[in-house]
Amino acid sequence: MLISHAYAQAAPAATGGTDSLLSLLPLVLMFVVLYFIMIRPQMKRQKEHKAMVEALAKGDEVVTAGGLAGRISKLGDSYLGVEVADGVEVQVQRNAVAQVLPKGTLK
């Protein structure tokens, strides 16, 4: 009397797999953008750093990751001897070299 009758509605017809593919499209696009903006440049930088570390030679002037600047006096497989002042030599890991300076930068 005061309450009306509720009738069930028919379910919408299923529309193949196109809706599921369209819902995954933004996720795939975000991954592609993430790859080209973050992952690819980082891999390129790692490759350049590895080539720089392998090309180090005695007499090169370098700056370490800690900011220590000096001239390479000894080369080893995983460690370098860096002369930071006359008679003062510091042992650093090869991977700790952040930058190779142009010749004559340090005096």
CYANA upper distance limits for C-alpha pairs under 8 A (distance plus 0.5 A):
 15 THR  CA     19 ASP  CA      7.95
 17 GLY  CA     21 LEU  CA      6.93
 18 THR  CA     22 LEU  CA      6.65
 19 ASP  CA     23 SER  CA      6.68
 20 SER  CA     24 LEU  CA      6.97
 21 LEU  CA     25 LEU  CA      6.91
 22 LEU  CA     26 PRO  CA      8.32
 23 SER  CA     27 LEU  CA      8.45
 24 LEU  CA     28 VAL  CA      6.85
 25 LEU  CA     29 LEU  CA      6.64
 26 PRO  CA     30 MET  CA      6.60
 27 LEU  CA     31 PHE  CA      6.87
 28 VAL  CA     32 VAL  CA      6.82
 29 LEU  CA     33 VAL  CA      6.73
 30 MET  CA     34 LEU  CA      6.54
 31 PHE  CA     35 TYR  CA      6.60
 32 VAL  CA     36 PHE  CA      6.93
 33 VAL  CA     37 ILE  CA      6.52
 34 LEU  CA     38 MET  CA      6.10
 34 LEU  CA     39 ILE  CA      7.34
 35 TYR  CA     39 ILE  CA      5.31
 35 TYR  CA     40 ARG  CA      6.42
 36 PHE  CA     40 ARG  CA      6.00
 36 PHE  CA     41 PRO  CA      7.83
 37 ILE  CA     41 PRO  CA      7.40
 38 MET  CA     42 GLN  CA      6.86
 39 ILE  CA     43 MET  CA      6.80
 40 ARG  CA     44 LYS  CA      6.79
 41 PRO  CA     45 ARG  CA      6.73
 42 GLN  CA     46 GLN  CA      6.75
 43 MET  CA     47 LYS  CA      6.73
 44 LYS  CA     48 GLU  CA      6.79
 45 ARG  CA     49 HIS  CA      6.63
 46 GLN  CA     50 LYS  CA      6.63
 47 LYS  CA     51 ALA  CA      6.81
 48 GLU  CA     52 MET  CA      6.70
 49 HIS  CA     53 VAL  CA      6.66
 49 HIS  CA     98 ALA  CA      8.47
 50 LYS  CA     54 GLU  CA      6.70
 51 ALA  CA     55 ALA  CA      6.71
 52 MET  CA     56 LEU  CA      7.05
 52 MET  CA    100 VAL  CA      8.42
 53 VAL  CA     94 ARG  CA      6.85
 53 VAL  CA     95 ASN  CA      7.24
 53 VAL  CA     97 VAL  CA      7.64
 56 LEU  CA     60 ASP  CA      7.33
 57 ALA  CA     72 ILE  CA      7.77
 57 ALA  CA     75 LEU  CA      7.83
 58 LYS  CA     71 ARG  CA      8.40
 58 LYS  CA     72 ILE  CA      5.70
 58 LYS  CA     73 SER  CA      6.10
 58 LYS  CA     74 LYS  CA      6.86
 58 LYS  CA     75 LEU  CA      7.17
 59 GLY  CA     71 ARG  CA      6.22
 59 GLY  CA     72 ILE  CA      5.60
 59 GLY  CA     73 SER  CA      6.71
 60 ASP  CA     71 ARG  CA      6.14
 60 ASP  CA     72 ILE  CA      6.03
 60 ASP  CA    100 VAL  CA      7.51
 60 ASP  CA    101 LEU  CA      8.01
 60 ASP  CA    103 LYS  CA      7.60
 61 GLU  CA     69 ALA  CA      7.86
 61 GLU  CA     70 GLY  CA      6.16
 61 GLU  CA     71 ARG  CA      4.86
 61 GLU  CA     72 ILE  CA      6.87
 61 GLU  CA    100 VAL  CA      6.43
 61 GLU  CA    101 LEU  CA      5.77
 61 GLU  CA    102 PRO  CA      7.51
 61 GLU  CA    103 LYS  CA      7.08
 61 GLU  CA    105 THR  CA      7.99
 61 GLU  CA    106 LEU  CA      7.64
 62 VAL  CA     69 ALA  CA      6.25
 62 VAL  CA     70 GLY  CA      6.19
 62 VAL  CA     71 ARG  CA      6.68
 62 VAL  CA     72 ILE  CA      7.80
 62 VAL  CA     97 VAL  CA      7.18
 62 VAL  CA     98 ALA  CA      8.02
 62 VAL  CA     99 GLN  CA      6.20
 62 VAL  CA    100 VAL  CA      4.91
 62 VAL  CA    101 LEU  CA      5.92
 63 VAL  CA     67 GLY  CA      6.41
 63 VAL  CA     68 LEU  CA      6.03
 63 VAL  CA     69 ALA  CA      4.87
 63 VAL  CA     70 GLY  CA      7.14
 63 VAL  CA     97 VAL  CA      6.51
 63 VAL  CA     98 ALA  CA      6.30
 63 VAL  CA     99 GLN  CA      5.77
 63 VAL  CA    100 VAL  CA      6.94
 63 VAL  CA    101 LEU  CA      7.70
 64 THR  CA     68 LEU  CA      5.73
 64 THR  CA     69 ALA  CA      6.97
 64 THR  CA     96 ALA  CA      5.90
 64 THR  CA     97 VAL  CA      4.74
 64 THR  CA     98 ALA  CA      5.51
 64 THR  CA     99 GLN  CA      7.39
 65 ALA  CA     96 ALA  CA      5.79
 65 ALA  CA     97 VAL  CA      6.38
 65 ALA  CA     98 ALA  CA      5.57
 66 GLY  CA     96 ALA  CA      8.30
 68 LEU  CA     84 VAL  CA      8.05
 69 ALA  CA     84 VAL  CA      6.82
 70 GLY  CA     82 VAL  CA      6.14
 70 GLY  CA     83 GLU  CA      5.81
 70 GLY  CA     84 VAL  CA      4.87
 70 GLY  CA     85 ALA  CA      7.93
 70 GLY  CA    106 LEU  CA      7.78
 71 ARG  CA     82 VAL  CA      5.88
 71 ARG  CA     83 GLU  CA      5.69
 71 ARG  CA     84 VAL  CA      7.13
 71 ARG  CA    106 LEU  CA      8.49
 72 ILE  CA     80 LEU  CA      7.32
 72 ILE  CA     81 GLY  CA      6.29
 72 ILE  CA     82 VAL  CA      4.96
 72 ILE  CA     83 GLU  CA      6.65
 73 SER  CA     80 LEU  CA      8.12
 73 SER  CA     81 GLY  CA      5.85
 73 SER  CA     82 VAL  CA      6.15
 73 SER  CA     83 GLU  CA      6.62
 74 LYS  CA     80 LEU  CA      6.15
 74 LYS  CA     81 GLY  CA      5.03
 74 LYS  CA     82 VAL  CA      7.58
 75 LEU  CA     79 TYR  CA      7.24
 75 LEU  CA     80 LEU  CA      5.39
 75 LEU  CA     81 GLY  CA      6.88
 76 GLY  CA     80 LEU  CA      6.23
 78 SER  CA     93 GLN  CA      6.30
 78 SER  CA     94 ARG  CA      6.07
 79 TYR  CA     91 GLN  CA      6.92
 79 TYR  CA     92 VAL  CA      6.01
 79 TYR  CA     93 GLN  CA      4.88
 79 TYR  CA     94 ARG  CA      5.85
 80 LEU  CA     91 GLN  CA      6.09
 80 LEU  CA     92 VAL  CA      5.87
 80 LEU  CA     93 GLN  CA      6.60
 80 LEU  CA     94 ARG  CA      6.58
 81 GLY  CA     89 GLU  CA      6.66
 81 GLY  CA     90 VAL  CA      6.15
 81 GLY  CA     91 GLN  CA      5.19
 81 GLY  CA     92 VAL  CA      7.06
 82 VAL  CA     89 GLU  CA      5.93
 82 VAL  CA     90 VAL  CA      5.68
 82 VAL  CA     91 GLN  CA      6.74
 82 VAL  CA     92 VAL  CA      7.66
 83 GLU  CA     87 GLY  CA      7.74
 83 GLU  CA     88 VAL  CA      6.19
 83 GLU  CA     89 GLU  CA      4.74
 83 GLU  CA     90 VAL  CA      6.77
 84 VAL  CA     88 VAL  CA      6.39
 84 VAL  CA     89 GLU  CA      6.58
 84 VAL  CA     90 VAL  CA      7.65
 85 ALA  CA     89 GLU  CA      7.83
 92 VAL  CA     96 ALA  CA      7.13
 93 GLN  CA     97 VAL  CA      7.97
101 LEU  CA    105 THR  CA      7.08
